Amino acid sequence: MKRLLLLAITWLALAAAPAVAERTYTLKLAETWGPNYPILGEATRNMAAMAETMSNGRLRIRIDSSNKHKAPFGIFDMVKAGQYDMGHTASYYYKGKIPNAMYFTTVPFGMIAPEMYAWFYFGDGMALMEKVYAPHGLLSFPGGNTGNQMGGWFREEITSLDDLKGLKMRTPGFAGEVMSELGVAVTNIPPGELYTALERGTIDALEWVGPALDFSMGFHQIADYYYSGWQEPGAEVQFLINQRSWERLPEDLQEILRVAMRTAAYDMYIQSTHQSGEAWAQMKEAYPDVAHRTFPPEVIAALREATDRLLTEAADADPLAREIIDSQRDYLQQVRRWTNISDRAYLNTVAPVE
């Protein structure tokens, strides 16, 4: 009887005791962008909020913006070293350290955003990205697309190739190499310093993103000419993850993080589309002197020739670069046929919206 009573008391005590809390995991993320930066910065916060909600609080992500870590273009190194578990940045910022990474942001005259996402998730994109980043102990995931980016803000109108020679311009990635071939003095400047550089004449022109982000930066107050793009038809930023940090997560939290990143990336793409439409309308109304331009045919032809030549040289010099470039070219050749008879045909056929 005493034994039964003792068992009953023990069972009641266990039943009344609070459940043992499941372990909570906190990851530190460093982003290239400044605090509360629109669209790009919102993608990281949306991702973190989704991951925490879906995990019932078991997965938390602490975000440090560039004002905190002081290294907007140091995300690759900090995540690789384990100083941060994650990063949100653009792979083409690190072409000097890991040249084959730049193709995963965008390629001039390449795929637009829907084509790029299709290549990542249904073509070879994710597998090739793993090949590039695995030797560095890193994983990379698509982190949001800006859509087709504008070709930039110019103080003076570009009417010929001669107007590009000696021009000081901020443009990163492969496009910067192409512009250099045409005589442009190319530099890369962190986002927070762009306005001051243009205002002070440190640069003569710059390309950032598009109306959604450019309008709030105020470039239209300095430069009068806004050119449509060629260089970033679908610019994808990235989530970087330290491999060891990833492997410490239980499988269910890995999947939650994967879903949160993919959802936040898509949300960033549609948010960028929405806000670019709003910002362009506001800009045209408030600043009617801003002149939209497209580059002259001879400039586009020279840019395309230089792009094709540099891509061929890169492919000849590195087998992995060839694998990536060939994969993108082959995929584009296939998917663009569909884009041409669907989106392009629709836009060319229907009456334009003024």
C-alpha positions as CSV (number, residue, x, y, z in Angstrom):
1,M,0.0,0.0,0.0
2,K,2.8,2.4,0.9
3,R,4.5,1.6,-2.4
4,L,1.3,2.4,-4.4
5,L,0.9,5.6,-2.4
6,L,4.5,6.6,-3.2
7,L,4.0,5.9,-6.9
8,A,0.9,8.0,-6.9
9,I,2.6,10.9,-5.2
10,T,5.5,10.6,-7.6
11,W,3.1,10.6,-10.7
12,L,1.2,13.6,-9.4
13,A,4.5,15.5,-8.8
14,L,5.7,14.7,-12.3
15,A,2.3,15.7,-13.8
16,A,2.3,19.0,-11.9
17,A,5.9,19.8,-12.8
18,P,6.4,22.3,-15.8
19,A,7.4,20.6,-19.1
20,V,11.1,20.8,-19.9
21,A,11.5,23.6,-22.4
22,E,12.8,22.7,-25.8
23,R,16.2,24.1,-26.6
24,T,16.2,27.6,-28.2
25,Y,18.8,28.4,-31.0
26,T,19.9,31.9,-31.7
27,L,21.8,32.8,-34.9
28,K,23.6,36.0,-35.5
29,L,23.1,37.6,-39.0
30,A,25.2,40.4,-40.5
31,E,23.8,42.4,-43.4
32,T,25.4,44.7,-45.9
33,W,22.6,47.2,-45.5
34,G,22.2,50.0,-43.0
35,P,19.6,49.9,-40.1
36,N,15.9,49.7,-41.3
37,Y,17.0,49.9,-44.9
38,P,13.9,49.5,-47.1
39,I,13.2,46.3,-49.0
40,L,16.7,44.7,-48.7
41,G,16.7,45.2,-44.9
42,E,13.1,44.2,-44.6
43,A,13.8,40.9,-46.2
44,T,16.1,39.9,-43.3
45,R,13.5,41.0,-40.7
46,N,10.7,39.2,-42.5
47,M,12.8,36.0,-42.7
48,A,13.7,36.2,-39.0
49,A,10.1,36.8,-37.9
50,M,8.8,33.9,-40.0
51,A,11.5,31.5,-38.6
52,E,10.7,32.5,-35.0
53,T,6.9,32.1,-35.6
54,M,7.1,28.8,-37.4
55,S,9.5,27.3,-34.8
56,N,7.3,28.5,-31.9
57,G,10.2,30.6,-30.6
58,R,12.9,27.8,-30.9
59,L,14.8,29.6,-33.6
60,R,15.7,33.3,-33.2
61,I,17.8,35.4,-35.5
62,R,19.6,38.5,-34.2
63,I,20.4,41.0,-37.0
64,D,23.3,43.4,-37.0
65,S,23.2,46.1,-39.7
66,S,26.3,47.7,-41.2
67,N,26.4,50.5,-38.7
68,K,26.9,47.8,-36.0
69,H,29.5,45.5,-37.6
70,K,31.2,48.3,-39.7
71,A,31.9,46.0,-42.6
72,P,29.2,46.2,-45.3
73,F,31.4,44.4,-47.8
74,G,32.9,42.0,-45.2
75,I,29.9,39.7,-44.8
76,F,31.6,36.8,-46.7
77,D,34.6,36.9,-44.4
78,M,32.7,37.3,-41.2
79,V,30.3,34.4,-41.9
80,K,33.2,32.2,-43.1
81,A,35.2,32.8,-39.9
82,G,32.1,32.1,-37.7
83,Q,32.0,35.6,-36.4
84,Y,28.4,35.5,-37.6
85,D,26.2,32.5,-38.3
86,M,24.5,34.1,-41.3
87,G,24.7,37.0,-43.7
88,H,22.5,38.9,-46.1
89,T,24.5,40.5,-49.0
90,A,25.1,40.1,-52.7
91,S,27.6,37.5,-54.0
92,Y,29.1,39.8,-56.7
93,Y,30.5,42.0,-54.0
94,Y,33.1,39.3,-53.3
95,K,34.3,38.6,-56.8
96,G,37.8,39.5,-55.8
97,K,37.8,36.7,-53.2
98,I,35.6,34.1,-54.9
99,P,35.2,35.1,-58.6
100,N,32.7,32.4,-59.5
101,A,30.2,33.7,-56.9
102,M,29.3,36.8,-59.0
103,Y,27.3,34.8,-61.5
104,F,24.7,34.0,-58.8
105,T,23.7,37.6,-58.4
106,T,23.2,38.4,-62.1
107,V,24.9,38.5,-65.5
108,P,24.6,41.3,-68.0
109,F,22.1,40.5,-70.8
110,G,21.2,37.4,-68.8
111,M,18.1,36.0,-67.1
112,I,15.3,38.1,-65.7
113,A,14.1,37.3,-62.2
114,P,11.5,34.6,-62.9
115,E,14.0,32.9,-65.3
116,M,16.7,33.1,-62.6
117,Y,14.5,31.6,-59.9
118,A,13.6,28.8,-62.3
119,W,17.3,28.1,-62.9
120,F,18.0,28.1,-59.2
121,Y,15.2,25.7,-58.1
122,F,14.5,23.6,-61.2
123,G,17.8,23.9,-63.1
124,D,21.4,23.6,-62.0
125,G,21.6,26.8,-60.0
126,M,21.5,25.5,-56.4
127,A,23.8,22.6,-57.1
128,L,26.4,24.9,-58.8
129,M,26.1,27.4,-56.0
130,E,26.9,24.7,-53.5
131,K,30.0,23.7,-55.5
132,V,31.3,27.3,-55.3
133,Y,30.6,27.9,-51.6
134,A,31.2,24.4,-50.0
135,P,35.1,24.8,-50.1
136,H,34.6,27.9,-47.9
137,G,32.4,26.1,-45.3
138,L,29.4,28.1,-46.4
139,L,25.9,27.5,-47.7
140,S,24.2,30.1,-50.0
141,F,20.5,30.5,-50.6
142,P,18.6,33.0,-52.9
143,G,17.9,36.0,-50.7
144,G,15.6,38.2,-52.7
145,N,15.5,39.7,-56.2
146,T,15.2,43.4,-57.1
147,G,13.9,42.6,-60.5
148,N,15.3,44.4,-63.6
149,Q,17.6,47.1,-62.3
150,M,18.0,50.5,-63.9
151,G,21.2,51.3,-65.8
152,G,22.0,54.3,-63.6
153,W,22.0,58.0,-62.9
154,F,24.2,60.2,-65.0
155,R,24.9,63.9,-64.7
156,E,25.4,64.2,-68.5
157,E,23.5,62.4,-71.3
158,I,25.2,59.5,-72.9
159,T,25.0,59.9,-76.7
160,S,28.0,57.8,-77.8
161,L,30.8,55.5,-76.7
162,D,33.0,58.5,-76.3
163,D,30.9,59.8,-73.5
164,L,31.8,56.8,-71.4
165,K,35.6,57.2,-71.7
166,G,37.0,58.4,-68.4
167,L,33.6,58.5,-66.7
168,K,33.8,57.8,-63.0
169,M,31.0,55.4,-62.1
170,R,29.9,53.2,-59.3
171,T,28.8,49.8,-60.7
172,P,29.7,46.5,-59.1
173,G,30.1,42.9,-60.2
174,F,30.6,41.7,-63.8
175,A,29.0,44.8,-65.1
176,G,31.9,46.8,-63.7
177,E,34.3,44.7,-65.6
178,V,32.3,45.3,-68.8
179,M,32.2,49.0,-68.2
180,S,35.9,49.1,-67.6
181,E,36.4,47.6,-71.1
182,L,34.7,50.6,-72.5
183,G,36.9,53.1,-70.7
184,V,34.8,53.7,-67.6
185,A,36.7,54.3,-64.3
186,V,34.7,51.8,-62.2
187,T,34.5,51.9,-58.4
188,N,32.3,50.1,-55.8
189,I,31.0,52.2,-52.9
190,P,28.8,51.1,-50.0
191,P,25.1,52.1,-50.2
192,G,25.3,54.6,-47.4
193,E,28.1,56.6,-49.2
194,L,26.5,56.8,-52.7
195,Y,24.7,60.1,-52.4
196,T,27.7,62.0,-51.0
197,A,30.0,60.5,-53.6
198,L,27.7,61.7,-56.4
199,E,27.0,65.1,-54.8
200,R,30.7,65.8,-54.3
201,G,31.7,64.7,-57.7
202,T,33.8,61.7,-56.5
203,I,31.8,59.9,-59.1
204,D,30.0,61.1,-62.3
205,A,27.4,58.4,-62.4
206,L,26.1,55.5,-60.4
207,E,23.7,52.6,-60.6
208,W,22.0,51.4,-57.5
209,V,18.8,49.5,-58.0
210,G,15.6,51.1,-59.3
211,P,13.0,53.6,-58.3
212,A,11.9,51.6,-55.2
213,L,15.3,52.3,-53.6
214,D,16.7,55.1,-55.7
215,F,14.0,57.6,-55.0
216,S,14.6,57.6,-51.2
217,M,18.3,57.9,-51.8
218,G,17.8,61.3,-53.6
219,F,19.9,60.7,-56.6
220,H,17.4,62.5,-58.8
221,Q,18.3,65.7,-56.9
222,I,21.8,65.6,-58.4
223,A,21.7,63.7,-61.7
224,D,19.1,64.5,-64.4
225,Y,19.4,61.4,-66.6
226,Y,18.0,58.0,-65.6
227,Y,18.9,55.1,-67.9
228,S,17.2,51.8,-68.3
229,G,19.4,48.8,-67.6
230,W,21.3,46.1,-69.4
231,Q,23.6,45.0,-66.6
232,E,21.3,43.4,-63.9
233,P,18.2,42.0,-65.5
234,G,17.3,40.1,-62.3
235,A,19.6,40.9,-59.4
236,E,19.5,38.3,-56.6
237,V,20.9,38.9,-53.2
238,Q,21.8,36.0,-50.9
239,F,21.6,34.5,-47.5
240,L,24.9,33.1,-46.5
241,I,25.1,30.5,-43.7
242,N,28.1,29.1,-41.9
243,Q,28.1,25.3,-42.5
244,R,28.9,24.5,-38.8
245,S,26.1,26.8,-37.6
246,W,23.7,25.0,-40.0
247,E,24.7,21.6,-38.9
248,R,24.1,22.5,-35.3
249,L,20.4,23.0,-36.0
250,P,18.0,20.1,-35.7
251,E,16.5,19.0,-39.1
252,D,13.1,20.6,-38.4
253,L,14.7,24.0,-37.8
254,Q,16.9,23.7,-40.9
255,E,13.7,23.1,-42.9
256,I,11.9,26.0,-41.2
257,L,14.9,28.3,-41.9
258,R,15.0,27.1,-45.5
259,V,11.3,27.9,-46.0
260,A,11.6,31.3,-44.2
261,M,14.5,32.3,-46.5
262,R,12.7,31.2,-49.7
263,T,9.5,33.0,-48.7
264,A,11.3,36.2,-47.7
265,A,13.2,36.2,-51.0
266,Y,9.9,36.0,-53.0
267,D,8.3,38.6,-50.8
268,M,11.2,41.0,-51.5
269,Y,10.8,40.5,-55.2
270,I,7.2,41.4,-55.3
271,Q,7.7,44.2,-52.8
272,S,10.4,45.7,-55.0
273,T,8.0,45.5,-58.0
274,H,5.2,47.2,-56.1
275,Q,7.4,50.0,-54.6
276,S,9.2,50.7,-57.9
277,G,5.8,51.4,-59.5
278,E,4.9,53.7,-56.7
279,A,8.2,55.5,-56.6
280,W,8.4,56.1,-60.3
281,A,5.0,57.7,-60.3
282,Q,6.0,59.9,-57.4
283,M,9.3,60.8,-59.0
284,K,7.7,61.8,-62.3
285,E,5.1,64.0,-60.6
286,A,7.5,65.7,-58.1
287,Y,10.6,65.9,-60.4
288,P,9.3,66.3,-64.0
289,D,12.8,67.3,-65.2
290,V,14.1,63.8,-64.6
291,A,14.7,62.4,-68.1
292,H,14.4,58.7,-68.7
293,R,16.8,57.4,-71.4
294,T,17.9,54.1,-73.0
295,F,21.5,53.7,-74.1
296,P,22.2,54.3,-77.8
297,P,22.4,51.2,-80.0
298,E,26.2,51.5,-80.5
299,V,26.7,51.5,-76.7
300,I,24.5,48.5,-76.2
301,A,26.2,46.6,-79.0
302,A,29.6,47.4,-77.4
303,L,28.5,46.4,-74.0
304,R,27.1,43.1,-75.3
305,E,30.3,42.3,-77.2
306,A,32.4,43.0,-74.2
307,T,30.1,40.9,-72.0
308,D,30.3,37.9,-74.4
309,R,34.1,38.2,-74.7
310,L,34.7,38.4,-70.9
311,L,32.4,35.5,-70.2
312,T,34.2,33.4,-72.8
313,E,37.6,34.3,-71.3
314,A,36.4,33.4,-67.8
315,A,35.0,30.1,-69.0
316,D,38.3,29.3,-70.8
317,A,40.3,30.1,-67.6
318,D,38.3,28.1,-65.1
319,P,36.4,24.8,-65.5
320,L,33.9,25.6,-62.7
321,A,33.3,29.0,-64.3
322,R,32.6,27.3,-67.6
323,E,30.2,24.9,-65.9
324,I,28.2,27.9,-64.4
325,I,28.3,30.1,-67.6
326,D,27.3,27.2,-69.9
327,S,24.5,26.2,-67.6
328,Q,23.1,29.8,-67.5
329,R,23.5,30.2,-71.3
330,D,21.8,26.9,-72.0
331,Y,19.0,27.5,-69.6
332,L,18.4,31.0,-70.9
333,Q,18.3,29.8,-74.5
334,Q,15.5,27.4,-73.5
335,V,13.5,29.5,-71.1
336,R,13.7,32.7,-73.1
337,R,11.8,31.1,-76.0
338,W,8.8,30.8,-73.6
339,T,9.4,34.4,-72.2
340,N,9.3,35.7,-75.8
341,I,6.0,34.2,-76.7
342,S,4.4,35.0,-73.4
343,D,5.5,38.1,-71.5
344,R,7.4,39.8,-74.4
345,A,4.6,39.1,-76.9
346,Y,2.0,40.4,-74.4
347,L,3.8,43.6,-73.7
348,N,4.5,44.2,-77.4
349,T,0.9,43.5,-78.4
350,V,-1.3,45.3,-75.9
351,A,-1.6,49.1,-75.8
352,P,1.0,50.6,-73.4
353,V,-0.2,52.1,-70.2
354,E,0.8,55.8,-70.1
